[in-house]
Each structure stands twice: as structure tokens, then as C-alpha cells.
């Protein structure tokens, strides 16, 4: 499988995963008035991203008849999706008035922590590493499942 297809697929599915995750985070913050992400929001956001990345692995595994390229695609898509979700949601929330109102409701200690660059970079790095590892695992798992079980050979009537 050429690297060009892996990178193209990783970028495409990573953008989709990031945009869906960002939409979930923004809906929870702006409509649900959540100051910080709840467990439900994090679960839904992660699940959507993982389903998209697993589907990407399934697609490339079916095309290449190999699970090797799928973990690379999954790792790239997971990392890109996490960056888009985290940075995009934070950027939008810092711009819109409702997001600024949510920030104002934080305690002074939480506001300092939210503006601390070392804390933000460390948190993003941890999230990025975990999203990359889980993305690689899910890409591989999607390709493995597609190759192991595959679609039915004959249509059911």
C-alpha cells in the first residue's frame, strides 16, 4: 500500500473524526452549558472518533488485504482528530460570547489553570499520545475484522 494512500486516508478520516468530536464538545458546552466536559460528552466524542477510525482501518484493510497499513492510518487519523477536536473546540469557545461566559463562571484557580501554557501543552500531549495509540489499535482492529470476518460471499434472500 503506498504511503500516499495512507496519508490521504489518515488526513481525511482524521478531519472527519475531529469535526464530529468538536461538534459534540461545542454542543455540550453551548447548548448544555457545561463548564467542563462531562463523562457522557467525552464518551460520545471518543466513540464517534473511534468508529470513524475503525471504519478507516476497515476500508484500507479491505483495499490492501493487509492489516499493516491500517495501524499507520489509524494513528495518523487519531492524532489529527484529537488536535482538531481539542484545539478547534477551545478556539471556538474562546471566540463566541457563550464560551466566554462559561469561562467567567470558572473559579479563579480554574481560570489560571485554563490559561497556563505548560498545563495546556502537557494535557494536549497526553491526549495526543493516547489518541495516536488508540487510533493505531482501532485502525488495526478494523482492518483485522474486515479481513477475518469480511462481508458475506453471497447476498441473503
C-alpha positions in Angstrom: 0.0 0.0 0.0 1.6 3.3 -1.0 2.2 5.9 1.7 0.3 8.5 -0.3 -3.0 6.5 0.2 -2.3 6.0 3.9 -1.6 9.7 4.5 -4.6 10.8 2.4 -6.9 8.4 4.2 -5.4 9.4 7.6 -6.0 13.1 6.9 -9.5 12.6 5.5 -10.7 10.4 8.4 -8.8 12.4 11.0 -10.6 15.6 9.8 -14.0 13.8 10.0 -13.2 12.4 13.5 -12.0 15.8 14.7 -15.0 17.7 13.3 -17.5 15.3 14.8 -15.7 15.3 18.1 -15.6 19.1 18.0 -19.3 19.3 17.3 -20.1 17.1 20.3 -17.9 19.2 22.5 -19.4 22.5 21.3 -23.0 21.3 21.5 -22.4 20.2 25.1 -20.7 23.5 26.0 -23.0 25.9 24.2 -26.4 24.1 24.5 -25.8 22.1 27.6 -24.0 25.0 29.4 -21.3 22.6 30.6 -18.3 24.4 32.0 -16.1 21.3 31.6 -16.7 18.1 29.6 -18.8 15.5 31.4 -18.1 11.8 31.2 -21.0 11.5 28.7 -19.6 14.1 26.4 -16.2 12.6 26.5 -17.6 9.1 25.9 -19.7 10.2 22.9 -16.9 12.2 21.4 -14.4 9.4 21.8 -16.9 6.8 20.5 -17.6 8.8 17.3 -13.9 9.2 16.7 -13.2 5.6 17.3 -16.0 4.4 15.0 -14.7 6.7 12.2 -11.1 5.5 12.7 -12.1 1.8 12.8 -14.1 2.3 9.6 -11.0 3.9 8.0 -8.9 0.8 9.1 -11.6 -1.5 7.7 -11.6 0.4 4.4 -7.8 0.3 3.9 -7.6 -3.3 5.2 -10.1 -4.4 2.6 -8.3 -2.5 -0.2 -4.8 -3.7 0.7 -5.7 -7.2 2.0 -3.2 -6.4 4.8 -3.5 -5.1 8.4 -0.1 -3.3 8.3 -1.2 0.0 6.7 -4.3 0.2 8.8 -2.5 0.9 12.1 -0.5 3.7 10.4 -3.7 5.3 9.0 -5.4 4.9 12.4 -2.5 6.5 14.3 -2.5 9.5 11.9 -6.3 9.9 11.9 -6.4 9.6 15.7 -3.7 12.2 16.3 -5.2 14.6 13.8 -8.7 14.1 15.1 -7.6 14.8 18.6 -5.8 18.0 17.6 -8.8 19.3 15.7 -11.2 18.4 18.4 -9.2 19.9 21.3 -7.8 23.0 19.6 -10.8 23.7 17.5 -13.3 23.5 20.3 -11.2 25.7 22.5 -10.7 28.2 19.8 -14.4 28.4 19.0 -15.3 28.6 22.7 -12.9 31.4 23.3 -14.4 33.5 20.5 -18.1 33.1 21.0 -19.8 35.1 23.8 -21.4 32.0 25.3 -18.0 30.4 25.7 -16.6 33.5 27.3 -19.5 33.4 29.7 -18.6 29.8 30.6 -15.0 30.8 31.2 -16.2 33.6 33.5 -18.1 31.1 35.6 -14.9 29.2 36.5 -13.2 29.7 39.8 -10.1 31.9 39.7 -7.9 28.8 40.2 -9.6 27.1 37.3 -9.2 30.2 35.1 -5.4 30.3 35.9 -5.1 26.6 35.1 -7.0 27.1 31.8 -4.6 29.8 30.8 -1.4 28.1 31.9 0.6 27.2 28.8 2.6 24.4 30.4 -0.6 22.7 31.7 -2.3 23.1 28.3 0.7 21.7 26.3 1.1 18.8 28.8 -2.6 17.9 28.6 -2.6 18.1 24.8 0.5 16.0 24.6 -1.0 13.3 26.8 -4.3 13.3 24.9 -2.3 13.2 21.6 -0.3 10.2 22.6 -3.3 8.3 23.8 -5.3 9.2 20.7 -2.5 8.1 18.5 -2.1 4.8 20.3 -5.8 4.1 20.4 -6.2 5.2 16.8 -3.5 2.8 15.7 -5.1 0.0 17.7 -8.6 0.7 16.3 -7.3 1.1 12.7 -5.6 -2.3 13.0 -8.7 -3.8 14.7 -10.9 -2.5 11.9 -8.7 -4.0 9.2 -8.3 -7.3 11.1 -12.1 -7.6 11.5 -12.7 -6.8 7.8 -10.1 -9.4 6.7 -11.1 -12.0 9.3 -14.9 -11.9 9.0 -15.5 -9.8 5.8 -18.7 -9.3 4.0 -20.9 -12.3 3.2 -19.9 -14.1 0.0 -23.5 -14.4 -1.4 -26.3 -12.0 -0.8 -29.1 -13.2 1.6 -32.5 -13.6 0.1 
